[in-house]
Amino acid sequence: MGADGTAVAGWTQTINGKRTWRVAIARPGKSFGSARTLGDSGVFNGVLTVTPTGRIVAIWRTRTSDHSVRVAIASPGGWFGGARTIGVARQNQPLLVTSGPDGTVGATWLDAPATPPPPAWIQATTLPPSASAFAAPTTLASPPSWASGPARSTGAGGVVVSWPQPEANVRKLVRLVPHGTFEAPIDLTASAPIAGIGLENKLALGLPSDLTISALWQDARTKTAENPELTSSVVKTSTRPAAGGRFSAQRTLSTSGWLAGGPEADALTGRTIAAWVKTPKTRPSRLRIAIRSNGSWTVASPLKAPDLDTGSVSPAAVGRHVPVIWIQHPVDEPRIARAVREILAAVGEDPDREGLLETPARVARRTASRSTTSGSGVWRAASPRQSFRTLIARTPRSPSVSALSPPSVS
């Protein structure tokens, strides 16, 4: 949705056996118009963005043999013009497109041969506010190995594209500056992949308008490469100053003795707000909110949030507030743990022996954390069987957090 009130929605739909992309637009003060088909050769990974002035950009990957990346642009108040090819993406990885605060649109994607291993190329192109077409794509990096495409973060301070380089134990970050240029890549020394799981620890970026970059990530460890049970998990942070240069030394935000989930972050004019969930082995989970202002972090008192879906926490900057939204859902973890113990005993195992003692509780926690995220994600908050909670992180000189009553759910 654009700052002017323009909204756009897109979805894939099979019509006469052909996969098509359907798009509908709602201009300021009006309802959505009729959906139309966008994309002439089948669509993979279609994405949309709206600039502050209401210009809409659509990008998708075709299903044709050339795997072309196509783009169409709709001027404020109008429909999309003809589609153009702006690059090639031979891997089925997500395309990224986003609008910066000044209206500059940036698009990034990963291109690699159809049969790995590398080389691979992270491609990028920009559309400045006054331009009518995207510039020729440039290569931001050629990672020696890859498991996924780039990610992007947005905020009042602009747009940053990032990707992991596991072999070097760093994340590469590139900022999109106004008027359509990318800065040189910045190195962020973060955590290695979680041992035995093969997943990158989650990275979140806060981008306030003072041009600092606050990075937060989950630093997790498992018992062994073969045993994926987490033994420790904390949230760490590092900040790059507005003047540029290197990131600061790492700092741990979360408390020890708890397992911290992956953080999420967003930013206001001069503040970054981060949120994550911490879970113990026996006590209810807690929601933690931290606010970075005037160069330092303030971590608010933990909020009890039993039955919290650990994958659903999401802060989103709106005006002078940052609502933090999540899902709570009732799951009887003790009952699940008891059932797992019964199953172990029924197959001749000793649930109390070393190596199995923590298994019932671990299975119960995993079942609870996945009970909604395996479906429709945060949209499940609209289900009558779920409860919906929000917090507001305000922006006075002394940061505070207040709770709102849950709205009715229908």
VMD Tcl script that draws the C-alpha trace (Angstrom):
set ca {
  {0.00 0.00 0.00}
  {1.32 3.45 -0.91}
  {1.49 6.52 1.30}
  {-1.17 8.14 -0.91}
  {-3.67 5.35 -0.11}
  {-3.20 3.29 -3.28}
  {-3.56 -0.44 -2.60}
  {-2.82 -3.39 -4.86}
  {-3.44 -7.13 -4.50}
  {-2.08 -9.98 -6.61}
  {-2.58 -13.74 -6.68}
  {-2.00 -16.68 -8.99}
  {-4.96 -18.40 -10.60}
  {-5.23 -21.28 -13.05}
  {-7.50 -20.40 -15.99}
  {-8.07 -22.95 -18.76}
  {-5.14 -24.98 -17.52}
  {-2.74 -22.02 -17.60}
  {-1.22 -20.46 -14.49}
  {-1.93 -16.72 -14.57}
  {-1.34 -13.77 -12.28}
  {-4.41 -11.74 -11.33}
  {-4.05 -8.18 -10.05}
  {-6.58 -5.68 -8.69}
  {-5.99 -2.03 -7.78}
  {-7.77 0.26 -5.32}
  {-6.97 3.92 -5.87}
  {-7.17 6.41 -2.96}
  {-10.69 6.60 -1.54}
  {-12.05 3.93 -3.89}
  {-12.81 0.22 -3.75}
  {-10.83 -2.40 -5.64}
  {-11.55 -2.53 -9.34}
  {-12.04 -5.71 -11.32}
  {-9.09 -8.09 -11.33}
  {-7.17 -8.39 -14.58}
  {-4.57 -10.85 -15.82}
  {-0.98 -9.68 -15.75}
  {1.77 -11.78 -17.28}
  {1.68 -13.35 -20.72}
  {3.81 -16.49 -20.34}
  {2.79 -18.01 -17.06}
  {3.99 -16.57 -13.78}
  {6.34 -17.66 -11.01}
  {7.09 -15.59 -7.91}
  {5.08 -12.48 -8.81}
  {5.65 -9.52 -6.45}
  {4.26 -5.99 -6.24}
  {5.21 -2.67 -4.65}
  {3.64 0.79 -4.47}
  {5.63 4.03 -4.29}
  {4.57 6.92 -2.01}
  {3.00 8.67 -5.02}
  {0.91 5.66 -6.10}
  {3.04 4.25 -8.91}
  {2.79 0.43 -8.92}
  {5.55 -1.92 -10.04}
  {4.96 -5.62 -10.74}
  {7.79 -8.12 -11.30}
  {7.57 -11.82 -12.06}
  {9.51 -14.75 -13.46}
  {8.13 -16.47 -16.54}
  {7.65 -20.21 -16.98}
  {9.22 -20.11 -20.45}
  {12.56 -21.76 -21.22}
  {14.45 -18.46 -21.03}
  {13.37 -17.89 -17.36}
  {13.11 -14.17 -17.99}
  {12.35 -11.63 -15.27}
  {9.54 -9.37 -16.47}
  {8.32 -6.03 -15.18}
  {5.23 -3.86 -15.73}
  {4.63 -0.35 -14.37}
  {1.32 1.37 -13.61}
  {1.38 5.16 -13.41}
  {-0.59 6.85 -10.60}
  {-4.29 6.49 -11.42}
  {-3.71 4.15 -14.36}
  {-3.31 0.50 -15.31}
  {-0.11 -1.34 -16.18}
  {1.71 -0.66 -19.41}
  {3.36 -3.34 -21.52}
  {5.66 -5.84 -19.86}
  {9.41 -5.70 -20.41}
  {12.22 -8.16 -19.74}
  {14.84 -6.88 -17.30}
  {16.91 -9.98 -16.58}
  {17.10 -13.75 -16.12}
  {16.45 -15.90 -13.03}
  {17.12 -19.58 -13.68}
  {16.45 -20.70 -10.09}
  {13.01 -20.79 -8.51}
  {13.98 -18.32 -5.78}
  {11.83 -15.38 -4.64}
  {12.14 -12.10 -6.49}
  {12.31 -8.95 -4.37}
  {10.92 -5.53 -5.20}
  {10.47 -2.60 -2.84}
  {10.04 1.16 -2.84}
  {12.27 3.45 -0.82}
  {10.99 6.55 1.02}
  {11.90 8.80 -1.95}
  {10.01 6.58 -4.43}
  {13.05 4.80 -5.85}
  {12.13 1.19 -6.64}
  {14.75 -1.53 -6.30}
  {14.49 -5.09 -7.59}
  {16.86 -7.95 -6.74}
  {17.00 -11.65 -7.51}
  {19.39 -14.58 -7.65}
  {20.47 -16.07 -10.97}
  {22.40 -19.33 -11.15}
  {22.74 -22.16 -13.65}
  {19.89 -24.61 -13.69}
  {22.26 -27.27 -12.34}
  {24.27 -26.15 -9.29}
  {26.99 -25.82 -8.00}
  {27.96 -22.14 -8.39}
  {28.65 -19.69 -9.87}
  {25.65 -17.61 -8.88}
  {24.92 -13.92 -9.24}
  {22.83 -11.58 -7.11}
  {21.36 -9.17 -9.64}
  {19.84 -5.75 -8.95}
  {18.23 -2.94 -10.87}
  {16.56 0.33 -9.93}
  {13.79 2.62 -11.11}
  {14.32 6.23 -9.92}
  {11.18 8.33 -9.30}
  {11.62 10.33 -12.52}
  {12.46 7.35 -14.75}
  {10.02 5.44 -16.94}
  {12.06 2.24 -17.21}
  {14.42 0.20 -15.05}
  {18.15 0.56 -15.51}
  {20.17 -2.36 -16.84}
  {20.77 -4.88 -14.04}
  {24.07 -4.92 -12.21}
  {25.71 -7.73 -10.23}
  {25.88 -6.98 -6.51}
  {27.85 -10.13 -5.73}
  {28.82 -13.55 -6.99}
  {28.69 -15.75 -3.87}
  {30.86 -18.87 -3.97}
  {27.95 -20.86 -2.55}
  {24.28 -20.24 -1.98}
  {21.24 -21.87 -0.40}
  {18.68 -19.12 -0.98}
  {18.28 -15.81 -2.69}
  {18.74 -12.35 -1.17}
  {16.48 -10.83 1.48}
  {15.44 -7.22 1.82}
  {14.59 -4.91 4.70}
  {12.86 -1.55 4.57}
  {12.35 1.32 6.98}
  {12.29 5.07 7.32}
  {16.01 5.02 6.50}
  {15.64 3.28 3.16}
  {16.17 -0.20 1.76}
  {18.89 -2.78 2.47}
  {19.45 -6.02 0.55}
  {21.27 -8.82 2.39}
  {22.44 -12.37 1.83}
  {24.50 -14.91 3.81}
  {27.96 -16.14 2.94}
  {28.20 -19.15 5.28}
  {31.74 -20.09 4.27}
  {32.96 -16.70 5.52}
  {30.59 -16.54 8.53}
  {29.33 -13.13 7.43}
  {26.23 -11.50 6.02}
  {26.61 -9.10 3.12}
  {24.46 -5.96 3.23}
  {23.92 -3.41 0.46}
  {21.95 -0.19 0.97}
  {19.85 1.31 -1.81}
  {20.45 5.05 -1.63}
  {18.09 7.70 -3.05}
  {17.93 8.22 -6.81}
  {18.72 4.63 -7.68}
  {22.23 3.56 -6.73}
  {23.53 0.81 -4.45}
  {26.33 1.29 -1.94}
  {29.27 -1.11 -1.84}
  {28.57 -4.29 0.19}
  {29.05 -4.12 3.97}
  {30.19 -7.11 6.03}
  {28.27 -8.10 9.15}
  {29.90 -10.85 11.19}
  {26.92 -12.83 12.46}
  {26.25 -16.41 13.49}
  {27.07 -19.49 11.50}
  {24.28 -21.85 10.38}
  {22.68 -23.75 13.25}
  {24.67 -26.95 13.66}
  {22.76 -30.05 12.61}
  {19.79 -28.08 11.25}
  {21.34 -26.34 8.27}
  {19.20 -23.22 8.67}
  {20.56 -19.70 8.75}
  {19.98 -17.93 12.04}
  {17.37 -15.26 11.35}
  {18.60 -11.71 10.66}
  {16.42 -8.64 11.24}
  {17.37 -5.06 10.36}
  {16.13 -1.79 11.81}
  {16.52 1.15 9.41}
  {15.59 4.46 11.09}
  {15.78 7.71 9.18}
  {19.06 8.73 10.86}
  {20.68 6.16 8.47}
  {22.04 3.87 11.16}
  {21.60 0.13 10.59}
  {20.69 -1.96 13.62}
  {21.18 -5.66 12.97}
  {19.67 -8.35 15.21}
  {19.94 -12.10 14.86}
  {19.37 -15.37 16.66}
  {22.57 -17.08 17.80}
  {21.58 -20.71 18.41}
  {23.50 -23.85 19.23}
  {22.46 -27.51 19.25}
  {23.76 -30.47 21.26}
  {25.50 -32.08 18.30}
  {25.36 -32.02 14.53}
  {23.17 -35.14 14.70}
  {20.96 -33.98 17.60}
  {18.96 -30.84 16.63}
  {17.84 -30.07 20.19}
  {18.76 -26.48 21.05}
  {21.07 -26.04 24.01}
  {21.25 -22.25 23.83}
  {19.69 -19.48 21.79}
  {20.14 -15.74 22.35}
  {19.43 -12.54 20.42}
  {22.51 -10.53 19.50}
  {22.80 -7.08 17.97}
  {25.33 -4.87 16.23}
  {24.94 -1.36 14.81}
  {26.52 0.49 11.91}
  {26.72 4.26 12.51}
  {25.11 6.75 10.19}
  {28.51 7.98 9.06}
  {29.28 4.53 7.68}
  {32.18 2.25 8.47}
  {32.08 -1.05 10.29}
  {29.44 -2.55 12.54}
  {29.97 -2.25 16.27}
  {30.99 -5.12 18.52}
  {28.23 -7.66 19.10}
  {26.00 -7.30 22.15}
  {23.60 -9.85 23.61}
  {20.09 -8.47 24.23}
  {18.30 -11.54 25.56}
  {18.85 -13.15 28.95}
  {20.59 -16.45 29.46}
  {18.68 -19.53 30.61}
  {15.95 -19.02 27.99}
  {15.71 -20.08 24.35}
  {15.24 -16.95 22.26}
  {13.43 -17.15 18.94}
  {14.38 -15.29 15.79}
  {13.94 -11.51 16.18}
  {11.87 -9.16 14.05}
  {12.50 -5.42 13.76}
  {11.13 -2.19 12.33}
  {12.05 1.47 12.69}
  {10.57 4.92 13.16}
  {12.22 8.31 12.61}
  {15.07 7.78 15.06}
  {14.26 4.53 16.83}
  {14.48 0.83 16.13}
  {11.96 -1.53 17.73}
  {12.78 -5.24 18.00}
  {10.61 -8.11 19.23}
  {11.24 -11.78 19.90}
  {9.91 -14.67 21.94}
  {11.83 -16.46 24.66}
  {10.80 -19.87 25.93}
  {11.96 -21.89 28.95}
  {11.66 -25.60 29.53}
  {8.95 -25.41 32.17}
  {7.50 -21.88 32.36}
  {5.19 -19.98 29.96}
  {6.80 -18.18 27.05}
  {7.54 -14.46 27.19}
  {7.44 -11.69 24.62}
  {10.42 -9.34 24.71}
  {10.46 -5.88 23.15}
  {13.58 -3.71 22.89}
  {13.84 -0.11 21.69}
  {17.05 1.51 20.45}
  {17.05 5.29 20.90}
  {19.86 7.83 21.24}
  {22.48 5.17 20.65}
  {21.45 2.65 23.31}
  {19.01 -0.23 23.77}
  {16.22 -0.35 26.36}
  {14.72 -3.81 26.89}
  {11.19 -3.67 28.26}
  {9.99 -5.96 31.01}
  {8.98 -9.37 29.66}
  {5.30 -9.89 28.92}
  {3.75 -13.25 29.69}
  {2.38 -14.75 26.52}
  {1.46 -18.40 27.08}
  {0.55 -20.43 24.00}
  {2.30 -17.89 21.80}
  {3.02 -18.87 18.21}
  {6.77 -18.18 18.13}
  {6.80 -17.69 14.38}
  {4.07 -15.06 14.28}
  {5.61 -12.03 16.05}
  {5.65 -9.06 13.70}
  {6.34 -5.36 14.43}
  {5.19 -2.87 11.78}
  {5.88 0.87 11.92}
  {2.75 2.99 11.47}
  {3.07 6.75 11.97}
  {4.45 7.35 15.45}
  {3.70 3.84 16.71}
  {4.96 0.32 16.13}
  {2.23 -2.26 16.72}
  {3.71 -5.64 17.61}
  {1.32 -8.36 16.55}
  {1.31 -12.07 17.28}
  {-0.94 -15.10 17.63}
  {-1.79 -16.94 20.79}
  {-3.37 -20.36 20.46}
  {-4.33 -22.88 23.13}
  {-2.17 -26.01 22.99}
  {-2.06 -28.44 25.90}
  {1.69 -29.04 25.98}
  {1.67 -31.13 29.20}
  {-0.90 -33.48 27.69}
  {1.20 -33.84 24.51}
  {4.29 -34.57 26.61}
  {2.43 -37.25 28.58}
  {1.26 -38.86 25.34}
  {4.82 -38.95 23.97}
  {6.03 -40.65 27.18}
  {3.29 -43.28 26.75}
  {4.32 -43.88 23.14}
  {7.97 -44.31 24.13}
  {7.03 -46.75 26.88}
  {4.70 -48.66 24.51}
  {7.57 -49.35 22.09}
  {9.83 -50.61 24.88}
  {11.88 -47.47 25.50}
  {12.65 -45.95 28.90}
  {11.39 -42.32 28.81}
  {13.60 -41.47 31.79}
  {16.90 -42.59 30.34}
  {19.52 -40.10 29.21}
  {18.86 -39.00 25.66}
  {15.08 -39.41 25.93}
  {14.35 -37.50 29.13}
  {13.76 -34.18 27.34}
  {12.07 -35.70 24.27}
  {8.42 -35.44 25.43}
  {8.76 -31.75 26.37}
  {10.68 -30.99 23.16}
  {8.01 -32.63 20.98}
  {5.29 -30.72 22.85}
  {7.05 -27.38 22.30}
  {7.58 -28.05 18.61}
  {3.97 -29.10 18.15}
  {2.78 -25.91 19.83}
  {5.07 -23.66 17.79}
  {4.03 -25.24 14.48}
  {0.31 -25.60 15.06}
  {-0.53 -22.42 13.13}
  {2.57 -21.53 11.13}
  {2.18 -24.63 8.99}
  {-1.12 -23.23 7.71}
  {-1.89 -19.67 6.71}
  {0.54 -17.97 9.05}
  {-0.48 -14.72 10.62}
  {-3.79 -14.67 8.79}
  {-4.92 -17.47 11.08}
  {-5.35 -14.73 13.67}
  {-8.74 -14.11 12.08}
  {-9.90 -17.62 12.98}
  {-12.60 -17.77 15.69}
  {-10.45 -20.31 17.57}
  {-7.48 -17.96 17.84}
  {-6.99 -14.90 20.03}
  {-5.35 -11.77 18.67}
  {-3.01 -9.56 20.71}
  {-1.20 -6.28 20.02}
  {1.25 -4.08 21.84}
  {2.15 -0.49 21.09}
  {5.74 0.73 21.34}
  {5.36 4.50 21.55}
  {7.99 7.09 20.74}
  {8.20 9.55 23.67}
  {11.59 10.57 24.95}
  {11.36 7.77 27.50}
  {10.30 4.66 25.52}
  {7.44 2.67 26.99}
  {5.25 -0.25 26.09}
  {1.52 -0.45 26.75}
  {-0.94 -3.26 26.17}
  {-4.25 -3.03 24.34}
  {-7.36 -5.07 24.97}
  {-7.81 -7.79 22.36}
  {-10.29 -6.85 19.62}
  {-13.16 -9.12 18.81}
  {-12.45 -11.85 16.31}
  {-14.93 -13.04 13.74}
}
mol new
graphics top color blue
foreach p $ca { graphics top sphere $p radius 0.5 }
foreach p [lrange $ca 0 end-1] q [lrange $ca 1 end] { graphics top cylinder $p $q radius 0.2 }
display resetview
